[in-house]
């Protein structure tokens, strides 16, 4: 069943794609290479809520990878993000989903670095996977929990609101 996409949804996709691309490019020393921590990857957690966020992050990654210095990163990196995003959407649970980019990017970007930058596969895989765990799991998960306290962000992102804990409940 086909559904039309609204102008508002297209704008949201474009904004998230732009945020990802700009963050990655502006933090370039951290964003590319055998040891990378793409802070923009915290946005990958949006993928567990709506397919549109998968699309926006794939577009943002594609744009950012044009600046990586390795021409094929446009293909390898975008493919890794595409696979990771849709696996995260299928899993839909924040903690296990947060590990998917580490596995997928570690393998694919590790292979890319081996083939095109002469970085030993295991070293490239570990460097990229560690950076993904730092960005998505260590930094991203607490940010996601904080965002769940905002009604506005919950509506915009499409995520469930985290129930507030009563002060009386937290004392006992």
N, C-alpha and C positions, 0 to 999 in steps of 0.2 A: 504494500500500500504506500503510495507516494504522498508526501506532505510538502506543501509550499513552505519555504523558509522566509521569515519576515525580514524587513529591512533592519529592524532592531537586532535580530539574531546575527545577521551578516556583520553589522557594526561591532557586536560583541566579539565575534570570531576575529575580526580584523584587529581590534584593540588588544586582545590577548596575544595574538600572533606578533604584533608590534612590540609589546612588552617583552616577550620572550627574546625576539631578535635583538632589540636594543640592549637588554641586560647582558646577553651573551657577547655581543660585539664590544660593548663598553668595558666589560670586564675581561677582555681578550687574553691577557696573560694567564688568567685562571681557566679560561673556557676551552682552550685548545691544547692538543698535545698528548703525550703519553701519560702524564699526570694532570688531570683536569678536574676542577670542581666548578661545574656550571651552576651557578646559583639560580639561574633561570629555570633549572630543572625542578625547583620546588613547585612550579606550576603544573608539572605532570600529574600531581595528585587530583587536579580538577577532572582528569579523565575518568575517574571512577563515578562521576555524577552524570555527565552528559556527553553524547557523541560529538556535539559541536566543539567541545574543548579538545577532543582528540584532533579534529580537523585544524583548529587554530594552532595547536602546538606543532603539528606536522608542518604547517606553512611557516611558522616562526623559526623552526629548526632549519628548514630548507633555506630560508633567507640568511640565517646566521652562519650556516655552513659554507656559504659562498665566500666568507671572509676567513676561512680556517687556514688557508695556505696549502691545503692538499685538495686538489681539484675533485677527486672522487669522493671526498667527504660529503659533497652534495648528495651523492647516491647512497653511500654506506650509512651516514649519520641520519639521513631522512628515513631510510628503510628501518633502521634501528628504532627510531622514535615512533614510526608508524606501527611496528609490531608491538612495542612496549605499550603504547597508548591503548590499542584495542584489546590487548590482554588485560590491562588494568581495568578497562571498562567491563570486561567479562567477569573479572574477579569481584570488583565492587567493594572490597574490604580494605580499608586504608593500610593496615600494617603489611599484610602479604603483598598487596599491590605495590607498595613503596619499594619492594625489593626487585620487582620485575625490570625496571630500567637498569639496575646494576647488572643483572644477568645478561639481558639482551645487548646493552651497550658494551659491556665487558667483552662479550664474545665477538660481536660484529666490528666494533671499533678496534678491539685488540687485533683482529685479523687485518683490518685496514692498515693499522699502524705497522704491522709486520710486513705486509705486501708493498706498501708505498712509502714508508718512512724508515724502514730497516730497524724497527724497534722489536726486540724479542717479544714473541706473542704473549708469553706468560706475564712479562713485565707490563706490557701495554694493557692487557686484560685486567690485571690487578689494579693498575693506576686508575683506569677509567671506572671500574666497578667500585673502588673505594670512594672516588669522587662522587659517584651517583648515590652511594649510601649516605655520605655526608650531606649532600644537597637535599635528596628526597626524603630519606628516613629521619636523619638526625635534626635537620633544620625544618624540613617541610611538614612533618607530622605535628610538631608542636604549633606551627603556624596554622595548620588546618584546624586543630582543636580550638585555638584562639578565635579563628574566623567563625566557628560554629556558635559562638556566643552573640554574634551579630545577626539580627533578623534580616537586615538589608542584604548582607553578604550571602546568607543562606538562600534567600529568594533569588538573588542574581545568579549564584553558582548552581542552584538546584540541589543543594545538600540539606539533609535533615538538621533541624536545630537541636543542639545538645541541651538536654534538660538541665535547668539550673538546680544547684544543690541548695537546699534550705539551710540557713545558718544553724537552725536547731538540730538538723540531721548531721551536720559536720562536727558538732561538739561531742556527740556521743561516741 
